[in-house]
Amino acid sequence: MLSGIGVPGIILLVILALLLFGPNKLPELGRAVGRTFREFKDGARDIIGEDDQAPRKSEPKPLAASETQQPAPVQSSAAQDKRLPE
């Protein structure tokens, strides 16, 4: 991103920011931008974390050893033909 701007471009941006906002407002502006980026990253992590946890919540919990489970019936090939192609 900054590789195309170069040093003269960065110096020009700093001078322009000083003229627009003044030297007293720049630290406040920098803090606000930093907070915004931090909140964005935290929100993105939350969304990614929810996606990772969603399959875990939908899985059935394991049965205790005392609970017996009957084997699932085998589906015929006719039932498999009715599925939509992947």
N, C-alpha and C positions, 0 to 999 in steps of 0.2 A: 504494500500500500504506500508506504513512505519512500520506497526505493525510486519511484518515478519523480518525486518532488525535488529531492536534492537539498543540499545545505542552503543555497540562496533562497529557495522557495520556503523553507522552514523559517528562515530569518524574516522574510517578508510577511509570513503569517503571524509571527510573534509581534512585529511592529504594528500590523493591522489590528490585532487583538488589543494591544496597548492603546491605540488610538480610539477604538470603538468603546471599550469597557473601562479604560483607565487602570492605573496600577493598583488601586485599592479593591477593585471588584474582581480582578483575575484570580486570586486565591479562592475566593468564594465560588466563582464559576468552576474552577478546577475541582473543588470538593463536590459540587453538585454533579458534575459529569462523572466523577469517580463513583459516587453513590448510585447513579443511574446504571452504570455498567455492572456494578456489584449486584444490584437487584435483578438485573437481566440475567446474569450468570446463575444466581441462586434460583430464579424461576425456571431456567432451562434445566438445571440439575433436578429440580423437583419433578418436572414433567418427565424427564428421562428415568428418574427413579420410580415413578408411578408405572411407567411402561414395563420396567423390569420386574416390579412386584406383582403386577396384574396376573400373569400366568400362575404364580405361586399361590395366590389367594383362591383361584378357581379350581385347583387340584383338590381331589378328595383326600381327607386325612387318612393315614394308614389304619387298618383294622388291627385290633388287639389279637394276640395269639389265640385267645379263647374263642373268638368269633370265627366261624368257618365261612368260607365263601365258595359257592358253586362255580364251576368253570363256565365261562361265557359260551353260549351256543355258537357253532360255526355257521357263518352266513353262506348261503348258496351263491353260485356264480350269477344267478339271475338277479339277486338283490344288489350285487356289485355293479351290474350293467346299468342300473337305474341312476347311478351317481353321475353328477356333472363332470365333464372332463376337467382336469387340473390345468 
